[in-house]
Amino acid sequence: MADDASRLRRISPFIGERPLQQIHEGTLAPYVEACRKEGLKAKTINNGIDVVRRLLNLTAGKWRDENGLTWLETPPLLSMVEVTDARLPYLWVANS
């Protein structure tokens, strides 16, 4: 939960004032660009996109207004950033 909150704080300046219907891949592009300029890894960027994706899916499927209608008709498709900068996995070798 705390991780999600920090991810939302990072992405909020890019989408915080927009109506839900205006959040899509194009509106997330400046967020991705800013994160890359900060030197953040693709996995970190994708974690932020994933939180937004989850919230938009909830607004289109589960969460309802006072009339029983979902907040969004359909959630937008959000692509993840290609991960090309992942660390190599740590290989633990037991002493023989």
N, C-alpha and C positions, 0 to 999 in steps of 0.2 A: 504494500500500500504506500509506504513512504517513497519507494522508488517511482511508483506511478505519479505521485504528487509532484516530485521533482521533475519528472519528464513533462508533465502538464505545465509547470511553471516555465520551463524552457521553451515550449511551443506556443504558449499563450499569447505572446506579443504578435505572433503571425496569424492567429485565427481567433483570438479571444473575443473580438468585437463583431465577428461575422455571424450572420444567421446560419443555422445548421445547414440550410440548403446551399449555402455558398462555400462550404468546406469540401474541397476535392483535391485531386492530385496537383492541379495548377496552383492552388492557394498554399499548398505545402512546399512547393518548389523553393521559395525564399528561405524557409526553415532549413531545408536540406543544404542549400548553398551557404547559409550562415554557419551551420554546424561544420561543414567541410572547411570553411575559412578558419574556424577555431581549432581545427585539427582533430576533431572527434572521429572515432572509428565508425565504420558503416554499421556495425552491430548496435552501437549507441544511438545512431540516427534511426535505425529500424525500430528500436525499442520505443522511441517517441511516436513514430508513425503507427506502431501497433496499438498503443494506448488510444490514439485518436480513432483508429479503425474499430476497436472494441466499443468505444462510446457511441460511434455512429451506428454500429450494428444494433446496439441496445436501443437507440432512439428510433430505429426503423422496425424493431421487432418486439421488444419487451415493454419498454416504457410507454405509458399512455397519458394523454391529457384528460381533463375533466369530462370530456365527451366520449372517452374510450378509444380515441384515435391515436395512432402512433405519431410521434413528433416528426418523423421523416417517412416519406412514402417508400423510398428504397435507399439503402446506403450506397455511397459512391465506392467504386473500386479504387483502392489505393495500392500502388506498387511499392515494393520495398527497394532499397538501394542495394545494388550488387555488392556482395561482401568479397572484397579482394585484398583486404588488409588484416585479416584475422591472424592471431598468433598461432604458432604451431602448437599442437597439443603437447602437454607435458607427459612424458613417458616415465612412469615409475618402474624401476627395475629392482626387484628384490635381491638382496645379497645372497649369493649361493653358498 
